[in-house]
């Protein structure tokens, strides 16, 4: 038996991984699998689904960058890298991006640090490939707290993309909405304070995306509504009480 609740007690961060081929083909995705595996030399590993466009670009270049997301990173940014394909969508448009010494893009916007990694070993682990590599560059960008996967799931109420290593087939939807007077999360960040708690006792309703967890705080969604995070239509939203 596998208790899914046990899986979600494993701690992770949340990162944006990117790479680019010499001809300019650029890809990136959101992951929670970056970890340090050695200190001399500094060695990191990431796990990526074999079907990801980012995986194929990293295989072609042998290098990648990783940006450590700030706790204040927006759901729009996470959703763009986590739920959209680099083959169909320019994830880097209008973002603050810097090129490293190997001409790979580093997302510096809403990030607290970036790493540039040269892949030394690739391990096939079934649905995913494990890329193990040495750090060639590392830059700290801010003193803001880094995003944790627990914060993303519990506070921002984000979903796990189907290609993520931590995704479980048959996994249930996002956690139940908090009761009235509890912290109300709006756009994944704003929390009501004690002064507005009394007003929050009155039932409120919203619509939550069953794919990525995004919440729209409206009574009704228009028929042509499209999720700003993952792009699905109104039919994949469910009404929740806050």
ZATI-696805 format. One record per atom (N, C-alpha, C): x, y, z. Coordinates in steps of 0.05 Angstrom, whole numbers, plus 32768, in hexadecimal, padded with zeros to 4 digits. Layout:
XYZ...
This chain:
80117FE88000800080008000801180198000800A802D7FF0801880477FF08005805C7FFA800B806880117FFB807D801C80048097800F7FF380A47FFE7FFB80BC7FF0800280D280047FF680D3801B7FFC80E7802F801980E68037802480CE8038804080CA803F805380D6802A804C80D38011805C80DE7FFB805F80FD7FFE8049810A80068049812780078057813280208061812180328070812B8049808E812E804180968124802A80B28127802180B58145801980CA8151802380CD816E801F80DC8173800480D381897FF780DE81917FDE80DF81B07FDD80EE81BA7FC980EC81D67FC280DC81D87FA880DC81EF7F9C80CF81F37F8280E282037F7080E781F97F5880FC82047F4780F382067F2A810082187F1C80FD821A7EFF811682107EF2811481FC7EE1812B81F17ED3812981F97EB5814082017EAA8140820A7E8E815982017E7F815782007E65816E81FA7E54816982057E38817E82067E28817B82117E0D819082057DFB818881FD7DE3819B81F27DCF81A982087DC081BF82027DB381CE82177DA581BD82257D8F81A982177D84819882237D6F818282347D7B818182377D96816D82497DA28154823B7DAD815282217DAA813B82127DB5813D82137DD4812982207DE0812982257DFD811182177E0A8116820B7E21810181FD7E2F810582007E4D80F081FE7E5C80F281FF7E7980D981F37E8680DC81EC7EA080C581E07EAE80C981E57ECC80B481E27EDB80B581E37EF880B881C77F0480CA81C57F1780CF81AB7F2380D281AE7F4280D081977F5080D581977F6D80EB81837F7480FB817B7F60810D81657F64812B816D7F65813181877F65814D818F7F67815881897F828170817D7F84817D81797F9E819B81787F9B81A8817F7FB081C5817D7FB181CD81617FB981DF81547FAA81E681387FB0820481357FB78214814B7FB48230814A7FBC823A81667FBF825081697FCE825A81847FD48275818A7FC7828481767FBF829F817B7FB382A381687F9C829D81717F838292818B7F7C8274818D7F84826981A57F84824D81A87F89823D819B7F73822D81877F7A821F81777F67820181787F6C81F1817D7F5881D4817D7F5A81C881687F4881B081607F4F81A1814D7F3E818481587F3B817981527F24815C81587F1E8150813F7F118136813C7F14812881267F08811281337EF68112812B7EDC80FF81367EC980F1811F7EB980D881237EB480C981107EA480D5810E7E8880D680F57E7E80E280F17E6480D380FF7E4D80B981057E5280A981117E3D80AB812F7E3C80B8813B7E5080BA81597E5180CC81637E3B80C4817A7E2F80D581877E1B80F0818F7E2880EF81987E41810781A07E4F811B81897E51811081717E568122815A7E58813281567E3E812481587E28813281547E0E8147816A7E09814181827E11815581987E0C816D81937E1E8169818B7E37817F81867E498190816E7E3E8183815A7E34819281447E2881A3814D7E10819981617E0181A7816B7DEA81BF817C7DF281BB818C7E0781D081A07E0F81E381957E2481D981837E3581EA817A7E4C81ED818E7E6281DC81A27E6281DD81B77E7681C081C17E7C81BD81CC7E9481A481D97E9B81A881EE7EB1819581FF7EB4819582127ECA817E820C7EDC818082147EF5816B82107F098168822A7F19814F82347F1B8149824B7F2A813882437F438141824C7F5A813382467F73811D825B7F76810482537F7580EE82667F7780EB82727F9380E4828C7F9380DD82997FAC80C282907FB680BE82927FD080A3828C7FDB808E829E7FD1809682B57FC6808482C97FBC807F82C57F9D808A82B07F92808682AC7F75806882A87F6F806082B27F59804382B27F52803B82977F46802182917F49801682797F3E8016827A7F1F801682937F14801782967EF78032828C7EED804882927EFB806282897EF38065826B7EF6805C82617F0D805E82447F12804D82357EFE8035823F7EF9802382327EE6802E82317ECA803A82477EC2804582487EA7805B82327EA3806C822F7EB68082821C7EB4807982007EBC806481FD7ECC805C81E37ED6804681D57EC6803581E57EB8801E81D97EAB801C81DF7E8D803081EC7E82803081F17E65804881E67E58804681DF7E3E805C81D37E30806E81E87E22808881E57E24809B81F77E17809881F57DF8808C81DF7DEE808881DC7DD2807281ED7DC7806081F67DD9804982057DD1804782217DDC805982277DF0805682407DFF8072824B7E06807682657E02809082717E09808F82787E27809A82677E378099826B7E5480AB82827E5E80BE828A7E4D80D1829F7E5580C982BB7E4C80B382BD7E3E80AA82D77E3480A482EA7E4C80AE83027E4A80A983177E5E80B483107E7A80C782FD7E7C80D382F67E9580EF83027E9680F983077EAF811483107EB3812682F77EB0813682F67E9B814782DF7E95816382E87E90817782DB7E9C819382E07E9781A082C77E8B81B382CB7E7981C182B57E6D81DA82AF7E7D81E082957E8181F8828E7E90820F828C7E7D822682837E86823E82817E76823C826E7E5F8229825B7E61822582477E4C820E824F7E3A820482687E3C81EE82727E2C81D482647E3181CF825C7E4A81B682507E5381A682657E63818C82657E60817B82797E6E817882727E8C817B82867E9D817682837EBA815E82967EC08149828C7ECB8132829C7ED3813982A97EEE813D82C47EED814482D27F06812C82E07F13811682E27F0480FE82EE7F0F80F182DC7F2380EA82E67F3B80DD82D77F5080ED82C07F5A810882C27F57811A82AD7F5F812D82B77F75813782A57F86814982AD7F9B816682A47F95816982927F81818482887F798182827A7F5F819982797F50819A826A7F3781B382597F3781B282427F2981C882307F2681CB82297F0881E482257F0081E9821B7EE581F882017EE981EE81EC7EDB81F781D17EE181FF81C37EC7821681B57EC8821F81A47EB2821981877EB98209817A7EA88201815E7EAD8219814C7EAA821E813C7EBE823481287EBE822A810C7EBB821181077EC3820680EC7EC281E880ED7EBF81DD80DC7EAF81C080D97EAC81B780BD7EB381A480BB7EC5819A80A17ECE817D809E7EC7817680887EBA815B80817EB2814C80767ECB813780837ED48129807A7EEC810B80747EE5810680697ECD80EB80627EC680DE80797EB680CA80867EC280BC809C7EB480CE80B57EB280E380B67EC280F380CE7EC4811180C87EBE811F80DE7EB8813C80DD7EB6814880ED7ECD815C80E27EDA816A80F07EEF818480FC7EE4818581177EE4819D81257EDA81AE812D7EF181C781237EF281D981297F0881F081397EFC81F681507F08820A81627EFC821881747F10822E817F7F08823E81917F18823581AE7F13823681BE7F29822E81DA7F27824581EB7F1C824081F97F068254820B7EFA825182287F03823882307F098232824B7F12821D82497F27821E825B7F3B8209825E7F4F8207827B7F5881EF82857F5981EB82A17F6081D382A47F7381D882B27F8A81C282B87F9C81B682D37F93819B82D47F91818E82EC7F86818082FC7F9B817682EF7FB0816782FE7FC5816782EE7FDF815E82FC7FF4815C82F0800F814082E68015812E82E78001811382DE8006811382C0800B80FF82B5801A80FF8298801F80F88289800581058273800180FF82637FE980E482557FEB80D882507FD580BE82427FD480C382247FDB80B2821A7FEC80B381FD7FF1809B81F07FE3809D81D77FDD808781C97FD0806F81C77FE3807481C47FFC805F81C38010804F81DD8010805D81F4800E8050820E800D803F82107FF3804A82077FDD803C82087FC4802281F87FC5802381E07FD1800B81CF7FD27FF881D87FE8800281DE80007FF181E380177FE681FF80187FF7821380137FEF822F80157FE482397FFA7FF482357FE47FEB823E7FCA7FD7822B7FBE7FD582137FCA7FC281FE7FC17FC781F67FA47FE081F57F9C7FE781EE7F817FE581D07F7C7FE281C87F637FE081AC7F5B7FFB81A27F527FFE81877F518016817A7F47801381747F298024817F7F17802281797EFB8024815B7EF6801581507EE3801681337EDE803281277ED8804481377ECD805E812D7EC6807381307EDD806A813B7EF3807D813F7F0A808381247F17809C81237F2280A4810A7F2F809381037F47808781187F54807781137F6C805A810E7F668052810F7F4B8036810A7F44803080ED7F48801880E87F53800F80CC7F577FF680C87F477FF580B27F377FDE80AC7F277FC680A87F3A7FB080B67F337F9980B47F447F9980C77F5B7FAD80D97F5C7FAE80EC7F727F9680FE7F727F8B81027F8A7F7381127F8D7F7A81307F887F6681407F867F69815D7F817F76816B7F987F7681867F957F8281977FA97F7481937FC47F82819A7FDA7F7681987FF57F5C81A77FF67F4A819E80087F3181AC800C7F3581C980137F2281DA800B7F2581F680117F2481FB802F7F32820E80397F32821380567F17821D805F7F11821880797EF7822180847EF7823F80867EDF824A80897EDD8267808D7EEC826E80A67EF8828680A67F09829080BC7F26828580BA7F2A827180A87F46826880A47F53827B80907F6D8276808B7F7B828780787F6F8283805D7F67829980507F5C829780357F71829F80227F78828D80107F8D82927FFD7F81829D7FE37F8A82B57FDB7F8082C17FC37F9882C67FB07F9682B97F987FAB82B97F847FC482AE7F917FC1829B7FA47FD8828D7FAF7FE8829D7FC27FDF82B57FCB7FF182C57FDC7FE282D47FF37FCD82E27FEC7FC082F480007FB282E480157FB682EA802E7FAA82DD80457F9B82F180567F8282EB805C7F7382FE806C7F7E830080887F7D831880947F87831B80B07F70831A80C37F77831E80DC7F62831B80F17F4C833080EE7F53834780E37F3F835C80E17F29835580CD7F2F834380BA7F1B833C80A67F10832080AB7F19831280C07F1082F780C67EF282F680CB7EE7830A80D87ECA830980DE7EBA830980C47EC3831980B17EB5831A80987EB7830080897ECE82F2808D7ED382D9807F7EC082C280897EB382C680A07EA182B280AA7E8A82AD80977E8382C080877E6E82BE80747E7782AC805D7E68829880557E71828680407E77829580267E8D828D80197E95829880007E9A82817FEC7E9882877FD37E9B82727FBF7EB0827B7FAA7EBD82687F9E7ED0826D7F897ED182557F777EE182567F627EE582407F4F7F0282387F4E7F07821E7F517F2282147F527F2882027F3A7F3E82067F2D7F4781F57F177F4F81DA7F217F4381C57F167F4981AA7F1F7F64819F7F147F7081AF7F017F8981A77EF67FA181B37F057FA181CD7F097FB881DA7F167FB281E67F317F9881E77F397F9281F27F537F8C82107F547F8F821E7F3E7F8A823B7F3D7F6D82417F467F6982577F557F4F825E7F5F7F4682797F547F2E827A7F4A7F2182937F417F0C829A7F557F0E82B27F617EFB82BB7F757EE482CA7F697ED382BB7F5C7EBB82C77F4F7EA382B37F547E8B82BE7F537E7482AD7F567E6F829A7F3F7E7482A47F277E7182947F0F7E8782997EFB7E8F82847EEC7EA382877ED77E95828A7EBC7E9F829C7EAB7E93829E7E907E9882847E817E88827F7E6D7E8A82667E5E7EA482647E4F7EB0827A7E477EC982797E387EE2827C7E4A7EDE82787E657EF4827C7E777F0A82687E737F2382717E747F3B825F7E717F4D82647E8A7F56824F7E967F6882517EAD7F8182607EA67F8882767EB47FA082857EAE7FBA82767EB47FB882607EC37FD082517ECB7FD5823B7EB87FC182297EB47FC782117EA37FB782107E897FA582237E857F9882267E6B7F7F82157E667F7582067E7B7F5E81F67E777F4582077E787F2E81FC7E6E7F15820B7E6D7F0582097E867EEE82177E867EDC82187E9D7ED381FD7EA67ED181E97E947EC681CF7E9B7ED881C07EAF7EF181C97EB17F0381BB7EC47F0781CB7EDE7EF481DE7EE37EF481EC7EFD7EDD81E17F0E7EE181E17F287ECC81D97F3A7EC781EF7F4F7EAE81F17F577EA782067F6A7EAE81FE7F867EBB820F7F957EC282097FB17EB8821F7FC37EB382177FDC7EAA822A7FF17EC2823280027EC5824B80077EDB825580177ED2825C8033
